[in-house]
Amino acid sequence: QIEINRPIIIIGSGYGAAVAALRLCEAGKKVVILEMGINWKESGIPYSGLLKPGRSAAWLKRKTIAPFMNIFPLKPFTGALDKFNFKNIDVWVGRGVGGGSIVNGGMAVVPKESYFKEVFPKLDAEKFYNFYFPLVNKELKVNGIEEQFVKDCPYYKFTRVGEAEAHKAGFKTVRVPNVYDFKYMEREYKKEVPRSALNTEVIYGNNHGKNSLDKTYLAKALATGNLEILDLHCVDMITGNEDKSYCLKVRQIDTSGKTVADKTFRCDKLVLGAGTMGTLKLLLSAQDKNNFPLDNTVGKNWGNNGNFMTGRNWVRPLSGGTGALQSTIPVGGVDNWEDSEHSFFTEIAPLPMGVDVATALYLMINRVDKKGSVTYDKVQNRLVLDWNESHTVRMKANADYFVRKMNRANGGTRSHLLFKNGFGANICYHPLGGCVLGESTNVYGKLKEHDNLYVIDGSLIPGTIGVNPFMTITAIAEYCIENLIAQGEFE
Ligand code: FDA
């Protein structure tokens, strides 16, 4: 048993954690990040593409786990993508230094101000839209694709077809910004630099082009000299000490998942940035096993951000479909949010299978009318999610409406190829909530019933934000940590 004492520990290295690390380091604080995944950048291990899954493809699994692609055998390795299997829904998350930023599609979307106000009525929306969102935009290196490139590039045929069909069906489309460097993409298209997005890389990591957190917030935090990142360090249990400090039971593992050292860390201040599911598991298991005090709202108000996948087969098969070549970075979306009867946003998603499957894939984001809740099962040491068909009734009705209208205008069928009955209600990339800002925590993320514990990640957002969530998670994190530091919480 190795015992290590540190003043401030952050668990996880995704958006919330990376923002907290940078601002604390800039304020002159020494910070340690404990991250269960690997430091991909330092390891030098390349990420694998979708069509040749390798070491980064899955977290300690014998088979790939990406939706529609779970057919490839794997040798277990601490890969970048992991999946929680619940009874009625699967939740995908990123593992590694950079958290979800390693595996996500990089879509950098600011929520509609009216919906942000509805979700967070107590926050100063003006300050978010004038200050925090622009700040985050800059720090995450958000940029937009050139329209001419979308028009000319064969890899964006799926977007052009998707948009033309949406317009024909009477829907409005929007261009979506991203953290992928589109100047790099133009050069990879010309074969001047190694290909990444144009080489099926995304959900198992991008080797080039994507500005994941290891290249932005975390790189800046490391440059202060105040941050230490310990990868392959899995926090299994939190215990509160009498002096209001915390002890963490940590397993250091190798890349096969084998324990190489058991460690105990002690810290005065603890920041949880383990992502919605990671943070909830740490909190609820500590409550169950250690009588760790928690407000009774923890675990409630969970949502899938209205994630609902759907698709259409035989999209213009005679005119070449959506194309065999597809960039992995989505740049188009259908914005139907203002339609009160069928309020949704949907990403026109790529399906880079290497052949033209004449299939259009859509990741819809809907309102969440009925929230779920998360509890802990101590016998199986896993989370249990109360989530079933009754939570997605409206989402399914929206998907049905969208697909019918698209097919009526353009031809095509419901995608039975991708989904049972044509609907993917069980696919969630955006778990949110369970430790909601101002409910389970104070207005700045300080956990109720605690003096030295702060939650800064997706679990603060009450289950829905109406668009892809990392811009909002990052902006909320900036707001929380700025105020927590100003209040002298880390003195
Ligand atoms: P995040 O999940 O990023 O990080 C948590 C970190 O904590 C992980 O690295 C994890 O390994 C670590 N951790 C957890 N438990 C731990 C423990 N016990 N000990 C040590 N470490 C622990 N969003 C968006 O806005 N645009 C997009 O295009 C996409 N696309 C997308 C695609 C896919 C496939 C996925 C899975 C997700 C997206 N997302 C997305 C969602 C987005 O990536 C997600 O919302 C954020 O990464 C969540 O940020 P957090 O700060 O909450 O934690």
Residues whose N, C-alpha, C, O or C-beta is under 5 A from the ligand:
A	BS01	FDA	I11 G12 S13 G14 Y15 G16 A17 L34 E35 M36 G37 W92 V93 G94 R95 G96 G98 G99 G100 S101 V103 N104 G105 G106 M107 I203 H233 C234 V235 G273 A274 G275 T276 G278 Y429 H430 I456 D457 G458 N468 P469 F470 M471 I473
